[in-house]
Amino acid sequence: MLIKEYRVLVPLEVDEYRRGQLFAVAEASKAETGGGEGVEVLKSEPFTSSDLRPGEELSGIYTKKIYHVKSKVPWIVRKMFPESALILEEECWNAYPYSKTVVTNTGYMKNDFYIIIESMHLADSGDTENALDLPKNLLKQRDVVMLDIYDDKYLNKKTDIKPDTNPRTFKSKKTGRGPLRSDWTSSTEPVMCCYKVVQAHFKWFGLQSRVERVIHKQYPRLFTRFHREVFCWIDKWIELTMESIQEMEEETAELLKSQLKQGNVRGMVCNSDDDK
């Protein structure tokens, strides 16, 4: 198992980010769904649990989704595995500011594959040493990766850098924030950090380490691109209430059902050379 902690810095308040994240997830789901690939929402319901974090009873929203991801996974995966290996199940327990997401492939890999993402959102500059309260054995394995939405080194220059989601040029009409400078994390307020501990497990003799590295290679791009969108779409969501966002999520779930079966493959495609 390979463990990395991604720390994503964004110019938002923690309570703002909650709405921005949900809005961006819905928009990204629509942008990534079409032509038989993308997101299918199976469940979205309230939950209460004392099992997610020891000693805490958490409440929030539980969602279960299916991801059809043939063109969105690394080349080595498409080359070696059948169609059933390219359908992923995602369960998410969102008890903001904490959330836990578990991705599995029960149709083919069963217990030999999983990705666990635990997230914590704090009003700091990414300097909390153990935001997710990892035990000592996991801390020893953890590799910390800092991500700044100003920095585009992990992005695909042709497809990921767009005028409307580029924080170097975007300026919010409703909040006055932006454009960001290279030193924005020390010269701008507010600043917050999304701490994301990702555990990737792929049990396959001879391929485990390589595939786990390839899985992690996708996350800097994914997290950077997503959080650039959260910030640069701020004028679209900053005035929305949680109630209106929940209504939007319900409408999106219905739209995805029909959109999944129509048109061409949409959204971010894994570069064919990324894992060679």
Secondary structure, DSSP 4 states (H G I P E B T S, - for coil): -EEEEEEEEESS-HHHHHHHHHHHHHHHHHHT-BTTBEEEEEEEEEEEESSSSTT--EEEEEEEEEEE-GGGS-HHHHHHS-GGGGEEEEEEEEETTEEEEEEEETTTTEEEEEEEEEEEEESSSS--TTTT---HHHHHH-EEEEEETT--TTS-TTTT--GGG-TTT---TTT---PPPTTHHHHSS--EEEEEEEEEEE--TTTHHHHHHHHHHHHHHHHHHHHHHHHHTHHHHTT--HHHHHHHHHHHHHHHHHHTTSSS--S----TTTT-
